[in-house]
Amino acid sequence: MGFLSGLFGGSAVSDDEDATGTGTTLTCDCCGDEVDENEMQEGQCEECYNSDDAAAKYCCGAIYEDGEDTCQSCGEPL
């Protein structure tokens, strides 16, 4: 009856949403905050995703996660 109730004036709330109209919340991989799934990007909240300090940086096949600002191989800024 769920399909037909949508056609005949039933609730427009999807299975992923609760009755309050909010979507599913997820935990940010970086800061651990609970964030609406629509605000997540690659497992991070918008603030962490847009922060240069939070994301790992890559250069010359190496990963830099400890705040480095220069590639140890080529000397380029990260």
HUZIBEL-V395489 format. One line per field, one symbol per residue. ss: DSSP state (a for helix, b for strand, c for the rest). psi: psi as a letter, one per 40 degrees, with the letter a starting at -180 (. if undefined). burial: # if it has 9 or more other C-alpha atoms within 8 Angstrom, else .. Layout:
ss: ???
psi: ???
burial: ???
This chain:
ss: caaaaaacccccccccccccccccbbbccccccbbbaaacbccbcaaaaaccccccbbbccbbbcccccbccccccbc
psi: eddddddfeahehideiaeeeiahiihhddeeihihdeeihfeiiddddehdddiiiihfeihhefeiehhedeeii.
burial: ....##..........##....#..###......###..#...###.##.....#..#.....#......#......#
